Amino acid sequence: MDKNIDYKKDLTEKLKELKKIEGFPIGTDEDIYVLSEPSY
C-alpha cells in the first residue's frame, strides 16, 4: 500500500504542470490517479 501512496504523492505534485500539456487526459485528479495507477 505504501507504493500506492508514493505514486499519488508524486503525481499530485506534478499534475498542475502536466494538465497544461496538449493531449493530457481531461478529468478530475481522482480520474487521473486511476488512469495512472501502476500495475502490480
Protein Blocks (a to p, Z undefined) as FASTA:
>chain_A
ZZmmmmmmmmmmmmmmmmmpghiacddfklmmmmmmccZZ
